[in-house]
């Protein structure tokens, strides 16, 4: 057991003696037993102590060391709180039996509200709609609860006025990540990483209820939450969506959250919950979003699966599939993308665990399955996806899926099963009986708010990491200087998934019902006692008694928040302005209290050394005043609120780690603060000594970035694209052949793997001219592109070359373009027609082109999205392999000159 106060192993023998002694004292006070008159020998006393200890050890106790449960050998059968109803099952079968194929596929389709009208919901029998982060009714960010309800009502009425034998209501899903977080005016709770630090499942259940009520206020009845990932790598950009690196804590929270959201699914404050993302999203290698989770089956079951067991027991009705792939290092099997994994989506989830709700895909998630596109994936449906999230290509998805069923590629029994599962959830949640506007909370703006509960969550999530000289809690009657960019910023304290997807597209004025940390400080000590400077420049510190520095990461969400593997975990290196502001006030004779708001546990030894007290505040959300509740004494000079939070993620000692702390067998050497560490006001601690500082600016000496080779095929997945569609290619474990017919007759591909596990992709362009406007975007092409813009390490970008192995089988008969891009308005294209026409046929060649050639045409060498794209509308055939970006290689003799291209 870990001692919560000092993070050290608990002395079980000492604790047992204390418990027994206390138990004896209790007995001594019992007059009926009259132990005070007993003349008991020392031997008898020791025997009684042993007996008491044995009894106490089996009693529930917050301090008792828990017995480690036996490791599961297989996926467990879960008994759901919501049992099947035979009468309902008969009704489901009757409804399905009267549905046409088009109606069934319509029920399995989920478009985004920007791309589907109520009239189309009726016409295509659409089963669900969603709004993505940053999508609102009529594209109006300031939409009020009543505006959301009005649109929801229109969709509902459309779905109930079809020509189906039994009209089926549409269900609307929303990413209510930390509150109804896409809606202006809704309370934003601390992100999951902060709630994990609170170690309070009851609080999480209350938050679930508040979120459900806020969602029903907008006429929506399905929430894509909770995220129950067990995050294992500090570099993952979604780490803050995880409660903990410890699956047992995630298990304790998931069921409570689901129960809070769903209730009995009948009361006005209930919504359908989603357990996501199934499975292993928090375990990807190097923290790469949508990457490869390297875990044994035992680890998937006993760690990554923990949250699902309690979520299903609580009655979770939907599951969202994960983007990641799964590689089992024990069996050496690459299982591929989760969206196409039948072993997990059907065998494990539905058959072994007994989940009887439905599985929804993630945003265009089917497009990441080998051989699939964003509007066509029989493999994903056959694997167990029941509802397919196709935001904008839903019409072609319906047509393609109908055709796949008619051709026998998808069995009708699989379609019927999917529709039955969707109907089961809709019937259980009373959607047939109640329109959105009929709900008790529909349109109520005040129902969006639960400010006192969120403020409590902020208080309980704070973790005190350092408190030298017992600086905290602060006295009220002091002159206080507040510094740092984050002190008066709703944007920074809310993080990603706040009003918009990444949280970066907002203005401070968008947070209409919220308080910053600075507002809380001012409320406690009064305006006249507070001064604020964002950068701490030109400040006379002698006029103040204490300094509060508020530092923060800037907002991010999936993909954009990943820390590249060769970059450090240092907060200061990513946000040097925070280090600068702290240096401006530290060591000047005034105590410095630092509050760090972050979505992960970063390396921060330098910041801690510059601080007398240091608080991890995570991402507190809209109620910043909760921080002041704990930092300051009350009006009587006593402790106002206690630091009760403790770490649910280990905190790194170094900027570079040998492996993620959660995956190290003996992480003590590289851990600064362990799980459950957290100081409080009740115990006087020895002052923390100066910490060793890790000044490394990079974590890997390697000077190459794999684009697509045997080592890494997931960071920049390979696609074949034509003017009409884009299809994911395979990898060394799953090589594919794509027929030209699939690609509209423009291009085909054949992949082969050699003895070294290296993958070669042979591509044939048919030379079919399109009727579309000529341009790069209309070319048929092979490209390696990441889902999001990622950083290029300095040592890779310096004097770099783009290189690949190529064999030309048929010289191009027209222009061929080689492109790279680093996001929107950040692309560069080279004409390589002459190069390829001069290539030696049937010989494999290593092509090296300076990155500087692309930089000269507008490419930013600090970041990258599409790392390699070759396109043409002319006839051409060639093979490609081992694509990479190599630093310090520009001077090599076989590197081409930009002028020769």
C-alpha positions in Angstrom: 0.0 0.0 0.0 1.2 3.5 -0.8 1.1 6.1 2.0 -1.0 8.9 0.5 0.9 11.7 2.3 4.5 10.8 1.5 4.2 8.4 -1.4 6.3 5.8 0.5 5.4 2.1 1.1 3.0 1.7 4.0 4.4 -0.3 7.0 1.7 -3.0 7.3 2.9 -4.4 10.6 3.0 -1.0 12.2 -0.5 -0.2 10.9 -1.8 -3.5 12.2 -0.5 -2.8 15.7 -2.1 0.6 15.6 -5.4 -0.9 14.5 -5.3 -3.6 17.2 -4.4 -1.1 19.8 -7.3 1.1 18.9 -9.6 -1.8 18.8 -8.5 -2.8 22.4 -9.2 0.8 23.6 -12.6 0.6 22.1 -13.3 -2.7 23.9 -11.9 -1.2 27.1 -14.5 1.5 26.9 -17.3 -1.1 26.7 -18.7 -1.3 30.2 -20.6 -4.5 29.4 -17.3 -6.3 28.7 -15.7 -4.8 31.8 -12.2 -5.1 30.3 -11.0 -2.5 32.8 -11.4 -5.1 35.6 -9.9 -7.9 33.8 -6.5 -9.2 34.9 -5.3 -10.4 31.6 -1.9 -11.9 31.1 0.5 -10.5 28.5 0.1 -13.7 26.6 -3.6 -13.4 26.5 -3.4 -9.7 25.4 -1.1 -10.7 22.5 -3.6 -13.4 21.6 -6.4 -10.9 21.7 -4.4 -8.5 19.6 -3.8 -11.2 17.0 -7.5 -12.0 16.9 -8.4 -8.3 16.6 -5.9 -7.8 13.8 -7.3 -10.8 11.9 -10.9 -9.4 12.3 -9.9 -5.9 11.3 -8.0 -7.1 8.2 -11.2 -8.3 6.7 -13.3 -5.2 7.5 -13.6 -2.5 4.9 -11.1 0.3 5.5 -9.9 3.3 3.5 -6.4 2.5 4.9 -6.4 -1.3 4.8 -4.0 -2.8 2.2 -6.2 -4.4 -0.5 -5.7 -8.0 -1.5 -4.5 -8.2 -5.1 -7.2 -9.8 -7.2 -6.4 -12.8 -9.2 -5.4 -12.0 -12.8 -8.1 -12.7 -15.3 -7.2 -15.3 -17.9 -9.9 -14.3 -20.4 -12.5 -11.6 -20.9 -15.0 -11.9 -18.0 -18.8 -12.4 -18.4 -20.4 -9.2 -17.1 -23.9 -9.0 -15.7 -25.4 -5.7 -16.8 -27.7 -3.7 -14.5 -30.0 -3.5 -17.5 -31.4 -7.0 -18.3 -33.0 -8.0 -21.6 -36.8 -7.9 -21.6 -38.4 -10.7 -23.6 -41.4 -8.5 -24.6 -39.0 -5.8 -25.9 -36.9 -8.4 -27.7 -40.1 -9.7 -29.5 -40.9 -6.1 -30.5 -37.4 -5.6 -31.8 -37.6 -8.7 -34.0 -41.0 -7.6 -35.3 -39.8 -4.2 -36.3 -36.7 -5.5 -38.0 -38.7 -8.1 -39.9 -40.7 -5.3 -41.6 -37.7 -3.1 -42.5 -36.2 -2.9 -46.0 -32.5 -3.1 -46.5 -32.2 0.6 -47.2 -34.1 1.3 -43.9 -31.7 -0.9 -42.0 -28.6 0.6 -43.4 -30.1 4.1 -42.7 -30.4 3.1 -39.1 -26.7 2.2 -39.0 -25.7 5.6 -40.4 -24.6 8.6 -38.4 -23.9 11.9 -40.3 -22.8 15.2 -38.7 -25.4 18.0 -38.4 -23.5 20.3 -40.8 -24.0 17.7 -43.5 -27.5 16.4 -43.0 -30.9 18.1 -42.9 -34.1 16.9 -41.1 -35.6 16.3 -44.5 -32.7 13.9 -45.4 -33.0 12.2 -42.0 -36.6 11.3 -43.2 -35.7 10.4 -46.7 -32.7 8.1 -45.8 -34.2 6.7 -42.6 -31.1 8.0 -40.7 -30.7 6.4 -37.3 -28.4 8.9 -35.7 -26.8 12.3 -36.0 -23.9 13.9 -34.1 -22.3 17.2 -33.7 -18.5 17.3 -33.7 -16.4 19.6 -31.5 -17.1 23.1 -32.8 -20.4 22.4 -34.5 -23.6 24.1 -33.4 -27.1 24.7 -34.6 -27.0 27.0 -37.6 -23.2 27.2 -37.1 -23.9 29.7 -34.3 -21.5 29.2 -31.5 -23.6 31.3 -29.2 -26.7 29.1 -29.6 -28.7 28.8 -26.4 -30.3 25.6 -25.0 -33.6 26.4 -26.7 -31.8 26.6 -30.1 -30.3 23.2 -29.7 -33.7 21.7 -28.6 -35.4 23.2 -31.7 -33.0 21.5 -34.1 -33.2 18.3 -32.1 -37.0 18.4 -32.3 -36.8 18.9 -36.1 -34.6 15.8 -36.5 -36.8 13.8 -34.2 -40.0 14.8 -36.0 -38.5 14.0 -39.4 -37.4 10.5 -38.2 -40.9 9.8 -36.9 -42.6 10.7 -40.1 -41.0 8.2 -42.5 -43.0 5.6 -44.4 -41.5 2.8 -42.3 -44.0 0.3 -40.8 -42.8 1.4 -37.4 -41.0 4.8 -37.5 -37.8 4.8 -35.5 -36.6 7.9 -33.6 -33.2 9.3 -34.4 -30.7 9.5 -31.6 -28.3 12.5 -31.3 -24.8 12.0 -29.9 -22.5 14.6 -28.5 -19.0 14.8 -27.1 -19.8 16.0 -23.6 -16.2 15.5 -22.5 -16.0 17.5 -19.2 -19.5 18.9 -19.0 -21.8 19.7 -21.9 -18.5 21.2 -23.2 -19.6 22.1 -26.7 -22.3 24.5 -25.5 -21.7 28.1 -24.5 -22.8 28.7 -21.0 -22.5 25.2 -19.8 -20.4 24.4 -16.7 -17.0 22.8 -17.5 -15.7 20.4 -14.9 -12.1 19.4 -14.5 -10.9 17.1 -17.1 -10.6 13.4 -16.2 -7.0 13.6 -15.2 -8.0 16.1 -12.4 -11.0 14.0 -11.4 -8.6 11.0 -11.1 -6.5 13.0 -8.6 -9.6 13.5 -6.5 -9.9 9.8 -5.9 -13.7 10.2 -5.3 -16.0 7.9 -7.3 -19.0 9.4 -5.6 -18.1 12.9 -6.9 -17.7 11.4 -10.4 -21.2 9.9 -10.2 -22.6 13.3 -9.2 -20.8 14.9 -12.1 -22.3 12.3 -14.4 -25.8 13.3 -13.3 -25.0 17.0 -13.8 -23.6 16.4 -17.3 -26.7 14.3 -18.2 -29.0 17.1 -17.1 -27.1 19.7 -19.1 -27.2 17.5 -22.2 -30.9 16.9 -21.9 -31.4 20.7 -21.6 -30.2 20.9 -25.2 -32.5 18.2 -26.5 -29.8 15.6 -26.9 -30.0 12.1 -25.4 -26.7 10.4 -26.1 -23.2 11.2 -24.7 -19.9 10.0 -26.1 -18.5 9.7 -22.6 -16.9 8.6 -20.3 -13.5 8.0 -21.8 -12.1 5.1 -19.8 -8.7 4.8 -21.4 -5.9 3.7 -19.1 -3.2 6.1 -20.3 0.3 4.6 -20.2 2.5 7.3 -21.9 2.9 10.9 -20.8 3.4 11.9 -24.4 -0.1 11.0 -25.5 -2.1 14.1 -26.4 -5.2 12.7 -24.9 -3.7 11.7 -21.5 -5.9 14.3 -19.8 -9.0 12.3 -20.9 -7.8 9.4 -18.8 -8.6 9.1 -15.1 -5.4 7.3 -14.3 -2.6 5.0 -15.4 -3.9 2.6 -12.9 -6.7 0.4 -14.3 -8.1 -0.2 -10.8 -8.9 3.5 -10.4 -10.4 3.7 -13.9 -12.6 0.7 -12.9 -13.8 2.5 -9.8 -14.7 5.6 -11.8 -16.2 4.1 -15.0 -19.2 2.4 -13.3 -19.9 5.5 -11.2 -19.8 7.8 -14.2 -22.0 5.6 -16.3 -24.5 5.2 -13.5 -24.6 9.0 -13.0 -25.2 9.6 -16.7 -27.7 6.9 -17.4 -29.6 6.5 -14.1 -32.4 4.1 -15.0 -32.6 5.5 -18.6 -36.2 6.5 -17.8 -36.0 9.7 -15.8 -35.7 13.2 -17.5 -32.1 13.6 -16.4 -30.8 10.4 -18.1 -28.8 10.1 -21.2 -27.3 7.1 -23.0 -23.6 6.7 -22.0 -20.7 5.5 -24.2 -17.7 3.5 -22.9 -14.8 4.6 -25.1 -12.5 3.9 -26.8 -12.5 0.1 -27.2 -9.8 -0.8 -26.6 -6.2 0.1 -25.7 -6.3 3.7 -26.9 -4.2 4.8 -23.9 -1.4 2.3 -24.6 -0.1 3.3 -28.0 3.7 3.0 -28.5 5.4 6.3 -27.9 2.1 7.9 -27.1 1.3 8.3 -30.8 -2.4 9.0 -31.2 -4.1 6.3 -33.4 -0.8 4.4 -33.2 -0.1 0.8 -32.2 -0.8 -0.5 -28.8 1.9 -3.1 -27.9 0.3 -5.2 -25.2 -0.2 -8.9 -24.5 -3.7 -10.3 -24.3 -3.3 -10.5 -20.5 -2.4 -6.8 -20.4 -5.4 -5.9 -22.6 -7.7 -7.9 -20.3 -6.3 -6.9 -16.9 -5.3 -3.3 -17.5 -6.8 -1.7 -20.5 -10.1 -3.5 -20.0 -10.7 -2.5 -16.4 -13.0 0.4 -17.0 -15.3 -1.6 -19.3 -16.1 -4.2 -16.6 -17.6 -1.7 -14.2 -19.1 0.4 -17.1 -21.0 -2.7 -18.4 -22.0 -3.8 -14.9 -23.5 -0.3 -14.5 -25.4 -0.8 -17.8 -23.4 1.2 -20.4 -25.4 1.0 -23.6 -22.9 2.0 -26.3 -19.3 1.4 -27.0 -17.1 3.5 -29.3 -14.4 1.7 -31.2 -10.8 3.0 -30.9 -8.6 4.3 -33.7 -5.5 2.4 -32.5 -4.1 -0.9 -33.8 -3.1 -3.8 -31.5 0.2 -5.7 -31.7 0.7 -8.6 -29.2 4.4 -9.0 -28.4 3.9 -12.4 -26.9 2.3 -14.0 -29.9 4.0 -11.6 -32.4 0.6 -11.0 -34.1 -0.3 -7.7 -35.5 -4.1 -7.6 -35.2 -4.5 -4.4 -37.1 -6.9 -1.5 -36.6 -9.5 -1.9 -33.9 -12.3 -0.8 -36.2 -11.7 -4.0 -38.2 -10.9 -6.4 -35.3 -13.6 -9.0 -35.0 -11.7 -10.9 -32.3 -12.2 -7.9 -29.9 -15.4 -6.2 -31.2 -17.4 -9.4 -31.5 -15.8 -12.3 -29.8 -14.5 -10.5 -26.7 -17.0 -7.7 -26.3 -20.3 -9.1 -27.4 -19.9 -12.8 -27.0 -17.6 -13.3 -24.0 -18.5 -10.2 -22.0 -22.1 -10.3 -23.1 -22.4 -6.6 -24.2 -25.9 -6.3 -25.8 -25.9 -2.6 -26.7 -24.4 -1.3 -29.9 -20.9 -0.3 -31.1 -20.4 3.0 -32.9 -17.3 3.8 -34.9 -15.3 7.0 -34.3 -15.1 9.9 -36.7 -14.3 8.4 -40.1 -12.7 5.6 -38.1 -13.6 3.0 -40.8 -11.3 4.8 -43.2 -8.3 3.7 -41.2 -9.0 0.0 -41.6 -6.8 -1.7 -44.3 -8.6 -1.7 -47.6 -11.3 0.7 -46.5 -12.3 4.3 -47.2 -14.4 6.8 -45.3 -17.5 5.7 -47.2 -17.0 2.0 -47.5 -15.9 -0.7 -45.1 -17.5 -4.1 -45.1 -14.7 -5.4 -42.9 -15.6 -3.0 -40.1 -19.3 -4.0 -40.1 -18.4 -7.7 -40.3 -16.0 -7.1 -37.4 -18.8 -5.8 -35.2 -19.4 -2.1 -35.8 -23.1 -1.5 -35.6 -23.5 2.2 -36.2 -21.0 4.0 -38.5 -20.0 7.6 -37.9 -19.6 9.0 -41.5 -19.8 12.7 -40.9 -20.0 13.9 -44.5 -19.8 10.9 -46.9 -22.9 9.2 -45.5 -24.9 9.1 -48.8 -22.2 7.1 -50.6 -21.7 5.0 -47.5 -25.3 4.0 -47.6 -25.2 3.1 -51.3 -21.9 1.2 -50.9 -23.1 -0.8 -47.9 -26.4 -1.7 -49.6 -24.4 -3.0 -52.6 -22.1 -5.0 -50.3 -25.0 -6.7 -48.7 -26.6 -7.5 -52.0 -23.2 -8.9 -53.2 -23.0 -11.1 -50.1 -19.9 -9.3 -48.7 -21.9 -8.6 -45.6 -24.4 -11.1 -44.3 -28.0 -10.0 -43.8 -27.8 -11.6 -40.3 -25.0 -9.2 -39.4 -27.1 -6.2 -40.5 -30.2 -7.5 -38.6 -28.0 -7.9 -35.5 -26.7 -4.4 -35.8 -30.1 -2.9 -36.2 -31.5 -4.9 -33.4 -28.9 -3.6 -31.1 -29.6 0.0 -32.1 -33.3 -0.5 -31.6 -32.7 -2.1 -28.2 -30.9 1.0 -26.9 -33.5 3.3 -28.3 -36.3 1.4 -26.7 -34.6 1.1 -23.4 -34.0 4.9 -23.3 -37.7 5.7 -24.1 -36.9 7.5 -27.3 -40.0 6.2 -28.9 -42.3 7.7 -26.3 -40.7 11.1 -25.7 -39.7 13.9 -28.1 -36.8 16.1 -27.2 -38.9 19.1 -26.3 -41.0 17.1 -23.9 -38.2 16.7 -21.5 -38.4 18.4 -18.1 -35.1 20.2 -18.7 -35.5 21.0 -22.4 -34.4 24.5 -23.3 -33.6 25.4 -19.7 -30.4 27.5 -19.8 -29.9 27.2 -16.0 -29.9 23.4 -16.4 -26.5 23.7 -18.2 -24.9 24.8 -15.0 -23.7 23.0 -11.9 -21.1 25.5 -10.7 -20.9 24.6 -7.0 -20.3 20.9 -7.8 -17.6 21.9 -10.4 -16.0 24.2 -7.8 -15.9 21.3 -5.4 -14.3 19.1 -8.0 -11.6 21.7 -8.6 -10.8 21.8 -4.9 -10.6 18.0 -4.6 -8.5 17.7 -7.8 -5.6 20.0 -6.7 -2.4 18.2 -5.7 0.2 19.9 -3.5 3.6 18.7 -4.6 5.8 21.1 -2.6 5.2 23.5 0.3 8.5 24.6 1.8 8.3 26.8 4.9 4.6 26.0 5.0 3.9 28.9 2.7 0.4 27.6 2.1 -2.3 28.3 3.0 -1.8 32.0 2.4 -3.0 34.7 4.7 -5.6 37.1 3.3 -4.2 40.3 4.6 -1.2 40.5 2.2 -0.2 42.3 -0.9 -0.1 39.7 -3.6 1.4 39.8 -7.1 -0.1 37.4 -9.6 2.0 36.6 -12.7 1.7 34.3 -15.7 -0.3 34.1 -18.9 -2.8 31.6 -17.4 -4.0 33.5 -14.3 -6.8 35.3 -16.1 -7.5 32.9 -19.0 -10.6 30.8 -19.3 -9.1 29.3 -22.5 -6.0 28.0 -20.8 -7.7 26.6 -17.7 -10.3 24.8 -19.8 -8.0 23.1 -22.3 -9.1 21.0 -25.3 -12.7 19.8 -26.0 -14.0 23.2 -24.7 -16.5 24.8 -27.0 -14.4 23.7 -29.9 -12.5 20.5 -30.6 -8.9 21.6 -29.9 -10.0 24.4 -27.6 -7.8 26.8 -29.6 -10.5 28.4 -31.7 -12.1 30.4 -28.8 -12.1 33.8 -27.4 -12.2 34.7 -23.7 -15.6 36.2 -24.2 -17.0 32.9 -25.2 -16.9 31.7 -21.6 -20.0 33.5 -20.5 -20.6 31.7 -17.1 -17.2 31.1 -15.7 -14.5 32.5 -13.4 -10.7 32.5 -13.9 -8.2 31.8 -11.1 -7.5 35.5 -10.8 -11.1 36.3 -10.2 -11.0 33.9 -7.3 -7.9 35.5 -5.8 -9.5 38.9 -6.1 -12.7 37.7 -4.4 -10.8 36.4 -1.5 -8.3 39.2 -0.8 -9.9 42.2 -2.5 -9.0 44.1 -5.6 -6.7 46.5 -3.7 -4.5 43.7 -2.5 -4.0 42.0 -5.9 -1.8 43.2 -8.8 -1.5 41.2 -12.0 1.2 41.0 -14.7 1.2 38.4 -17.4 4.9 38.6 -18.0 6.2 40.0 -14.7 8.3 42.6 -16.4 9.2 45.9 -14.8 7.7 44.9 -11.4 8.9 46.2 -8.1 8.7 43.0 -6.0 9.4 44.9 -2.8 5.8 46.2 -2.8 4.5 42.7 -2.4 4.4 40.0 0.3 4.0 37.0 -1.9 3.9 36.0 -5.6 1.5 33.6 -7.2 2.7 32.4 -10.6 0.1 30.6 -12.8 1.6 28.6 -15.6 -0.2 26.4 -18.2 0.0 24.4 -21.3 -1.9 25.8 -24.3 -5.0 23.8 -25.3 -4.8 20.7 -27.4 -6.8 17.6 -28.1 -6.1 14.3 -30.0 -3.2 14.3 -32.3 -2.1 17.9 -31.9 -1.3 17.3 -28.3 1.1 14.4 -28.8 4.7 15.0 -27.8 7.1 13.6 -30.4 9.1 10.7 -29.2 12.5 12.5 -29.5 11.2 15.6 -27.7 11.5 16.0 -24.0 8.7 16.0 -21.4 9.9 19.4 -20.2 7.2 22.0 -19.8 9.7 24.8 -20.0 11.0 23.7 -23.4 7.5 23.7 -24.8 6.5 26.9 -23.0 9.7 28.9 -22.4 7.6 32.0 -21.5 6.5 30.2 -18.3 10.1 29.6 -17.2 10.9 33.2 -18.0 8.1 34.6 -15.9 9.1 32.4 -13.0 12.7 33.4 -13.2 11.6 37.0 -13.1 10.1 36.6 -9.6 12.0 33.8 -8.0 14.9 34.3 -5.7 14.1 37.9 -5.0 13.3 37.5 -1.3 9.6 37.0 -1.8 7.9 33.5 -1.5 6.6 32.2 -4.8 3.6 29.9 -5.1 3.4 28.2 -8.5 0.2 26.7 -9.9 0.7 24.6 -13.0 -2.3 23.8 -15.2 -1.6 20.9 -17.6 -3.2 17.9 -19.2 -0.3 15.6 -18.2 2.3 15.2 -15.5 5.3 16.9 -17.2 8.9 17.2 -16.2 9.1 20.4 -14.2 12.1 20.2 -11.8 13.3 23.6 -12.9 9.9 25.2 -12.2 9.7 23.4 -8.8 13.1 24.6 -7.8 12.1 28.2 -8.5 9.0 27.8 -6.4 8.5 27.7 -2.6 5.2 25.9 -3.1 4.1 24.0 -6.2 0.5 22.9 -7.0 -0.7 20.7 -9.9 -4.1 22.1 -10.9 -4.5 20.0 -14.1 -7.2 21.5 -16.3 -9.8 22.9 -13.8 -12.5 24.0 -16.3 -14.9 26.9 -15.8 -14.7 27.3 -12.0 -11.3 28.8 -11.3 -12.4 30.1 -8.0 -12.0 26.6 -6.6 -8.3 27.1 -6.5 -8.5 30.1 -4.3 -10.7 28.1 -1.9 -7.7 25.9 -1.1 -4.8 28.4 -1.4 -6.1 30.9 1.1 -7.0 30.8 4.8 -10.6 31.7 5.7 -11.6 35.1 7.3 -10.7 33.7 10.7 -7.2 32.8 9.7 -7.9 29.0 9.7 -7.5 26.5 6.9 -10.4 27.1 4.6 -10.2 23.9 2.5 -7.7 21.0 2.6 -5.5 19.7 -0.1 -7.1 16.3 -0.5 -5.9 15.4 -4.1 -3.2 12.9 -4.8 -1.5 11.8 -8.0 -3.3 9.3 -10.3 -0.3 9.5 -12.7 3.3 9.2 -11.7 5.4 12.4 -12.1 8.7 12.1 -14.0 12.0 12.9 -12.4 13.7 13.4 -15.8 12.9 15.1 -19.1 13.7 12.0 -21.0 12.6 8.5 -19.7 13.9 5.1 -20.6 10.2 4.1 -21.0 6.9 5.5 -19.9 6.7 5.4 -16.1 3.5 3.4 -16.2 5.3 0.7 -18.2 8.5 0.5 -16.3 9.0 -2.6 -14.1 10.9 -0.6 -11.5 10.0 3.1 -12.1 11.3 4.3 -8.8 14.6 5.7 -10.2 12.9 7.8 -12.8 9.9 8.8 -10.7 9.9 12.1 -8.8 6.4 11.6 -7.2 4.7 8.3 -7.2 1.0 7.4 -7.5 -1.0 8.7 -4.5 1.6 11.3 -3.6 0.1 14.5 -2.4 0.9 16.8 0.6 -1.7 18.5 2.8 -2.0 21.1 5.5 -2.3 18.6 8.3 1.2 17.3 8.5 4.5 19.3 8.7 6.8 18.1 6.0 10.5 18.4 5.7 11.4 21.1 3.1 12.1 19.7 -0.3 15.7 19.9 -1.3 16.8 21.4 -4.6 16.1 18.9 -7.4 18.5 17.7 -10.0 17.7 19.4 -13.4 17.7 17.6 -16.7 18.9 20.0 -19.3 18.6 17.7 -22.4 16.8 19.3 -25.3 16.1 16.1 -27.1 15.6 12.5 -26.0 16.9 10.6 -29.0 20.1 11.0 -30.9 18.6 9.4 -34.0 18.5 11.6 -37.1 15.8 9.9 -39.1 12.0 10.0 -39.1 10.4 6.9 -40.5 7.6 7.7 -43.0 6.7 4.2 -44.1 8.9 1.2 -43.5 9.1 -2.1 -41.7 9.6 -0.3 -38.4 6.8 2.3 -38.6 3.8 2.0 -40.8 1.3 3.7 -38.6 2.5 7.3 -38.0 2.1 8.2 -41.6 -0.3 5.5 -43.0 -0.1 4.8 -46.7 -3.1 5.6 -48.8 -4.1 5.3 -52.5 -6.2 8.2 -53.6 -8.1 9.1 -56.7 -10.3 12.0 -57.5 -13.3 10.0 -56.2 -12.0 8.2 -53.1 -9.1 7.5 -50.7 -8.4 3.9 -49.5 -6.1 2.8 -46.7 -3.3 0.5 -47.8 -1.9 -2.3 -45.6 1.3 -3.0 -43.8 3.9 -5.8 -43.6 1.5 -7.9 -41.6 -1.5 -7.2 -43.8 -0.3 -6.4 -47.4 -3.2 -5.5 -49.7 -4.1 -5.5 -53.4 -6.4 -2.7 -54.6 -8.1 -3.1 -57.9 -8.3 -0.1 -60.2 -12.1 -0.5 -60.2 -12.2 0.3 -56.5 -10.3 3.5 -57.3 -12.6 4.6 -60.1 -10.4 3.2 -62.8 -7.5 5.7 -62.1 -5.0 3.7 -60.1 -4.2 0.3 -58.5 -1.8 -1.1 -56.0 -0.2 -4.4 -55.1 1.8 -4.8 -51.8 4.3 -7.5 -51.1 6.5 -8.4 -48.1 10.0 -9.8 -48.4 12.0 -12.0 -45.9 13.2 -8.9 -44.0 9.5 -8.0 -43.3 10.0 -4.9 -45.6 6.9 -3.8 -47.5 7.0 -2.8 -51.2 4.0 -1.1 -52.8 3.7 -1.4 -56.6 1.5 1.3 -58.0 0.0 1.5 -61.5 -1.6 4.7 -62.8 -4.0 4.1 -65.7 -3.6 7.5 -67.3 -7.3 8.2 -67.3 -7.9 12.0 -67.7 -10.5 13.4 -65.4 -13.2 15.9 -66.2 -12.3 17.8 -63.1 -10.2 20.9 -63.0 -6.6 20.0 -63.3 -4.4 20.3 -60.2 -2.7 18.4 -57.5 -5.9 17.6 -55.6 -7.3 15.9 -58.7 -4.4 13.6 -59.3 -4.4 9.9 -58.6 -1.7 9.4 -56.0 0.1 7.3 -53.4 0.7 9.3 -50.2 1.8 8.8 -46.6 0.0 11.2 -44.4 -0.5 11.6 -40.7 -4.0 12.3 -39.3 -2.6 15.5 -37.7 0.2 17.9 -38.0 3.2 16.6 -36.0 6.6 18.1 -35.1 9.8 17.3 -36.9 12.7 17.0 -34.4 15.5 19.5 -35.0 18.1 16.9 -35.6 16.0 15.4 -38.3 15.1 18.7 -40.0 18.7 19.9 -40.1 20.2 19.5 -43.6 17.6 16.8 -44.2 16.8 14.7 -47.3 13.5 12.9 -48.2 14.5 9.5 -49.5 12.9 6.3 -50.7 13.6 3.1 -52.6 12.0 3.1 -56.0 11.8 0.9 -59.0 10.3 2.3 -62.3 8.5 -0.3 -64.3 6.9 2.0 -66.9 8.1 5.5 -67.4 5.5 8.3 -66.9 3.8 9.6 -70.0 3.0 12.9 -68.4 3.7 15.2 -65.5 4.4 13.6 -62.1 4.4 15.7 -59.0 6.0 15.0 -55.6 4.4 16.9 -52.7 4.8 17.4 -48.9 2.6 19.5 -46.6 2.6 20.7 -43.0 -1.1 21.5 -42.7 -3.3 24.1 -44.2 -1.6 26.6 -46.5 1.7 24.9 -45.9 2.4 22.7 -48.9 5.2 22.4 -51.4 5.3 20.5 -54.8 8.2 19.5 -57.0 8.0 18.4 -60.6 9.8 15.0 -60.7 8.8 14.0 -64.2 12.3 14.3 -65.7 13.8 12.4 -62.8 11.4 9.5 -63.2 11.6 9.4 -67.0 15.4 9.0 -66.7 15.3 6.3 -64.1 16.8 2.9 -65.0 14.1 0.5 -65.7 13.9 -2.7 -63.5 16.6 -1.4 -61.2 15.8 -0.4 -57.6 17.2 3.0 -56.9 17.6 5.0 -53.7 16.2 8.5 -54.4 17.3 11.4 -52.1 15.9 14.9 -52.5 16.9 17.8 -50.2 14.2 18.9 -47.8 15.4 22.4 -48.7 13.8 22.0 -52.1 10.4 21.9 -50.4 11.3 24.6 -47.9 12.1 26.9 -50.8 8.5 26.4 -52.0 6.8 27.1 -48.7 7.2 24.0 -46.6 7.8 24.6 -42.9 10.6 22.3 -41.7 9.4 22.3 -38.1 6.2 20.4 -38.7 4.7 17.8 -41.1 1.4 16.2 -42.1 1.8 14.7 -45.5 5.3 13.4 -45.7 5.2 11.9 -49.1 2.8 12.2 -52.0 3.4 11.2 -55.7 0.6 12.0 -58.1 -0.1 12.0 -61.8 -3.0 11.8 -64.2 -0.7 10.1 -66.8 0.1 6.4 -67.3 3.0 5.4 -65.0 4.0 2.3 -63.0 6.6 2.1 -60.1 7.3 0.4 -56.8 8.0 2.3 -53.5 9.5 1.2 -50.3 11.3 2.4 -47.1 10.3 6.1 -47.2 12.0 8.3 -44.6 13.3 11.7 -43.7 17.0 11.8 -42.7 18.9 14.7 -41.1 22.4 15.8 -41.8 22.4 13.9 -45.1 22.2 16.8 -47.6 26.0 16.7 -48.4 26.0 13.0 -49.4 27.2 12.5 -52.9 24.1 10.8 -54.3 21.7 13.5 -53.2 19.9 15.3 -56.1 20.2 19.0 -56.5 17.1 21.1 -56.5 18.0 22.6 -59.8 18.1 19.2 -61.5 14.4 18.5 -60.7 
